[in-house]
Amino acid sequence: MAFAADPALGVRIAGLEKSFPGPGAPLPVLDGISLDVEPGAFVSLLGPSGSGKSTLLGILAGLEPATAGTITLYGAAGPLAGPRLGRVGYMPQRDLLLPWRTALDNAIAGLEVRGVPRRMARARAQALFAEFGLDGFAGAYPSALSGGMRQRVSFARSALAARGLMLLDEPFGALDSLTRAAMQEWLLAVWARVGATIILVTHDVDEAVLLSDRVYVLTPRPARIATVTPVPLPRPRALDTLTSPEFNACKRDLLATLRTAGGLMDPPVAGASARRA
């Protein structure tokens, strides 16, 4: 294999809270989040818009502080001391590629921030491009790439910067359904080869079930863990998994949990507006 991530890292979160300043009182966003993601696992955070999922990823990445609680990265040898920033790969909702840099130079941005010499960073990225299906596009600028290719470059940048833990914030949400399906299948294949730990934020129940070992369902803000749902589907998985009875059973359980937790709106009742009037 041309590319391998650093040894997978687990993350243990205990009693995490986050509030933002409000006009009168602080606005609570996260309320006592506790979870444990073991090294090499693929888990998803599923919940309604505005529930704090992206805020949680930002805290895990070290981009902003928590109000309370603890976060511990750990590996085979035990807990890791020191800051989280620079130890995880973070892929936001938008690819955020720099338009004046080629695909290759966009991919090495995280390595450059870590102080890796440019020639060495490019060599590592070249190997990754071939493995991630980007061979031949190293010199292309973002404006010449399709949405799916841009996301591959963004993922490559995150994979290169990661040290065993990758945080993905709705990475395929802006893609059309066919491209998204292809990227989900591609991600499964890449994750199986790379072996990193992945935490994915998504609003897509199908995506959460297809990709994950287990799914954490969050309540509306302030977010709490409503339930943890294991996904008992065998690996490796592909798109035809979406049609299996086991997949549909897991999806039904998650939809029921989302409705109970307040993550789904009840459908409007015909004539309700007229009756209220």
Number of C-alpha atoms within 10 A of each C-alpha: 8 11 18 14 18 17 17 22 27 24 20 15 17 15 15 20 22 24 16 12 9 9 6 6 9 11 14 17 21 28 21 18 19 16 16 13 19 18 21 20 19 22 25 27 23 25 28 21 13 13 20 23 23 21 19 22 23 18 17 23 22 16 13 14 14 20 14 15 15 14 19 18 24 18 16 10 6 11 14 14 9 9 11 16 14 16 20 24 24 28 24 19 17 15 19 13 21 15 12 11 15 19 29 24 23 22 31 28 21 21 22 16 11 12 9 14 12 14 10 13 20 20 13 17 26 21 15 24 23 15 16 18 13 19 13 10 18 19 12 14 19 22 13 13 14 12 17 17 18 21 23 23 30 23 23 25 27 25 28 25 26 24 19 25 30 26 25 22 23 18 23 22 14 15 15 11 11 9 15 18 16 13 19 19 15 15 16 18 15 14 17 12 14 19 19 26 26 27 23 24 25 24 17 12 18 15 20 24 25 23 25 22 18 19 24 21 24 27 25 22 18 19 24 23 20 17 15 17 19 14 19 13 17 9 12 10 14 16 12 9 17 16 9 11 10 15 18 15 10 20 20 13 11 23 15 14 20 23 13 12 19 16 21 15 9 8 6 8 7 8 8 9 9 7 7 6 5
